[in-house]
Amino acid sequence: MRTSPTFDRRSGRAPALAAVLFVLGSLLAGCPAGPQAPPPPTGGLRLEGAPPDALVTIDESLAGTIRQLGELPVLLHPGTYRVQVAAPGCFTWYGEVEVGATVEPLRVELRLIPP
């Protein structure tokens, strides 16, 4: 009687290749399908102050104006951020702001440069 090369009926054993494939399949079954996206930020800043058209920069990236960030806060992950608020004819405001797990208000009133 002839047996199949992939399975030995008399001994009931599968060849080594099948065993290796089974182990690899078992290991890969626990792996995620691809890179996981980070969770969306829950903290952030809601700007208040004057002048409303002053530009707000966070970590050297333009975030919007005081007016825009008052209506729709910028969402950020918890951490420390460098914030700059600037407008023509006013002294620029600089600060380091600590952002937590919730959206926090930040009030900035720019002072006029004297004539």
Number of C-alpha atoms within 10 A of each C-alpha: 2 6 9 7 9 12 13 13 12 7 7 8 12 13 12 10 9 13 12 11 11 11 10 11 11 11 10 10 9 8 8 8 8 6 6 7 6 6 7 9 15 14 18 22 22 19 24 19 15 16 20 18 16 23 20 22 18 17 12 11 11 13 17 20 20 26 20 19 20 19 11 13 20 18 16 19 16 16 12 13 17 14 18 21 25 19 19 12 12 16 15 17 15 13 11 12 14 13 19 17 13 15 18 15 14 15 14 18 16 19 14 13 10 7 4
